[in-house]
């Protein structure tokens, strides 16, 4: 295991964990966490990364700027796009032949918006592909909303297991979370995408599946796939394992087709 640091073009240092399996196949899986999460992805990514290494893939789990053990920054879509591009360039310099990206929710929006031309494939879990009208006054205390209005930024307490005490968000952060331009996200994508919907994260997985299939699937690159992953009893570890098994099969197939 190797703790790594990657410096972005704007000078912010990102922290990550790179692990090579004993019999590495030259490919790496880069895990992209959700909004206000961190490299473990709520431990889901820890489980998935372990299974990928058993399948001979190297893994990189990292914290976006302003999150986890990475340096402080205001969290926005633009900053996270720059972070991910810096990660991809760093991985390329390290000599990994194929880059696979696994992203969750807002992390999927970041990944598909980043124009990662070195990517072999993208895997997105529970994608955020529609605009949402949040009632921010029900999410943030009045004093935080007042800070956002007057200063443009505010702090959110971080109760995760990392050393970070707070996140910093701005007015732009709220815009990024609310507005999603699906057409611009898919425009220019060339490598196939695997989208996985978890049945207990979606109110109605079949409805979400059918809606996405009807509206957006034709916009995806040829060879893309949409799956619903189901487990019983809302078991997070079982879901992580099921997601990993499906993702490993997908990556193995993409390597065979190169």
N, C-alpha and C positions, 0 to 999 in steps of 0.2 A: 504494500500500500504506500502511496506517495501523496503527501499534501502538496498541492501546487498553487502557484499564484500566477494570474494572468492580468496584465495591465491593459486597460482599454485605451483607445486613442485620446480620450479626454483625461487620462491619467489616474483613473480609479482602479484600485487593485481588487480583483476578484479572487475568492478563495474556493478551492475545489479539492476533490479526492479522486485521484486516478489510480486504477488498479488493473494490472495485466494478469490474465490467467497464465498458468504454467505453459499451456500449449496454445498461445494466442494465434488467431487466424488472420491478423493484420487489419481487422475491422474494429471499430470502436462505436459504442453506444453512448450518446450524450443525453443526459436526463435534464429536462427543462421544467422547473417547478412552477406551480400556480402562483397567483398574486398573494403576497404576504405569507407564502410558505417558505421552505428552505430546501436544501439539497436532498434531504431524506424523503421529501414529499409525504410527510406524515407517516414515514416508515414504509410506505408502498414502494418507493424507489429502492430502498435498501433490499427488500425481498426480490424485486425484479432484477436488480443489478447482480445479485448473487447468482440467480438462475442463469443470467446471460453469461457470466464468467464460467459457469459449469459447461456452457455450450461453446466456450473458447473465444468469446468476445471480450475485448477490453471495455472498461466502463469509466465514464467520467461523470461525477455528480458535483455540481457547483452551486454557489449562491449568487443570485443576481446582486448588483450593487444596491446598497441600502438594506440588505437582507442578510440574515445569518452572520457568518464570520467575514463577509466581504466589507469593504470600506463604505462609509456613509455616503448616501446620495439620495436625492429626491426620486421616488419611484414613478417612472412614466413609461409609456410604451416605447418612446424614442430611445430612452436610455437603455432599456432592456434589449432592444434591437441591436444597439451598438455593442452591448455586452456579449450577446450571442455571436455576433460576427467576429468579435475578438477571440472568443473561445474556439470557433471553427478554424480561424486562421492559425491559432496556436497549435491546435491538434494536427493541422496539415503540416506545420513545420516539424512536428514530432515524428512524422513519417507514417501515420496511419492511412492506409489505402482507401478505406471506405468509412464514411461517416453516416451513422443512423441517429436520428433524433427522436426521442420519446418525450412528448409534452402533454401537459394536462391543462384543460380549460383555458385560462388567460395565457398560460405558457404556450398553448397551441397557436393563439393569435400572434404572439411574439414570433414564434418559430416560422410560421407561414408568411409573415410579413417581412422577414429578414433577408430575403433574396440570397439564400445560402447555396451558391452554385457548386459547392463541393459535396453537397448532400447526396447520398445514395438513395435514401428514402426517408419519409417522415411518418411517424406514428403518433396520432393525436387521440387522447383519451377524453371523452366528454367535452367536445369542442364548444367554444363560445362563438358561435357563428350567427348571432342575431343581436340587434340593438335591444337594450333593456332600459326601461324607464324606472330607475331606482328612486325610492322615496328617501333621500339622504337624511331628512330630519328624523326618520325612524331608525337610522343606522348610527349616526354620529350625535353626540351630545351637542346642545345649543352652543356651548362655548367653543367647541372645535369648528363648527360651521362658521361662527363669527370670526375666528382666527383665519380661516380660509378666505372669507370675504374681505377682511381688512389687510392681512399680510400675504395672502396667496398660498400659504403653506400651513400645515399643522402636523403635530406628532401623534402617533398611535402607539399605545403601549404594546410591547411584544412579550407575551408570556410563554414563548417557546423554550426549548431546552438549550438554545444557543446563548452566547454571552451578550447578545444584542438586547438593549433595554427599550428601544423604540424604533418605529419606522417613521419616515418623513414622506408625506404626500402633498400634492398641490391641486389646484383647480384643474390642471390638465390631467391629473390622474383620474379624476372623476369622469372627465370627458372620455378618456381612453377606455374606462370600464363600461361606459354607457353606449358608445357609438361604435358599431362594427359594420364596415363596408365589405360585405362578402365578395362581391364581384372583384374588387381590387385585391383582395387576399388571394384569390385563386388565379388571377391574371399573371401570366408569366411562369407559373409553376410547371416544371418539366418532369420531375421524377414522381413515380407512383406514391400514393398516400394510403395508409391504413388508418381508418377511423374506427375506434372502439367505444361503444356506449355501454356503461355499466348499468345494470337493471335497477340497482337500489339507489343510484344517484339521480336517475331520471324518474319523474313522476309516472310516466308511461313510456317505457322504452320503445315499444312497438310503434306508438304514435310518433315519437321523435324520429325513429328510423324511417318511417314512411314519409314524414314531412321532409326530411333531409334528402331522401332518395328522389322525391318528386321535384324539389326546388333546385338542388345544388349538385347532385351526383354527376350529372352530365358535364358540369364545369371542371371536374377533376381530371388530371392527366390519365391517359390510357393505362390500364392495369391496376387502378386504384380499387380499394375494397372497403366495404362498410359492414362491421360486425356488431352484434349485441352479445355482451359477455354476461352470463347469468351464473350466480351461485346461490345456495340456500342459506337461510338464517343470517343474512347480512354480515357475513364473516369477512372482515377486512383482509386477513392473511390469505384466505382462500381466494378472494377476488384478486389480490396482488399476484398470486401464483397462476391463476387462470389468465390474467392479462399477459403475464410474462410468457406463458406457454404459447399463446396465440401470436405474440410479437416475435418470439424466437423463430417460429415456423415461417412467419412473413419475411424476416431478415434472411433466413437460410434460402428461401425461394428467390429473393432479390439477388443474392450473391450468385446463385446458379445461372441467373439470366444475364449477368454482366458479360 
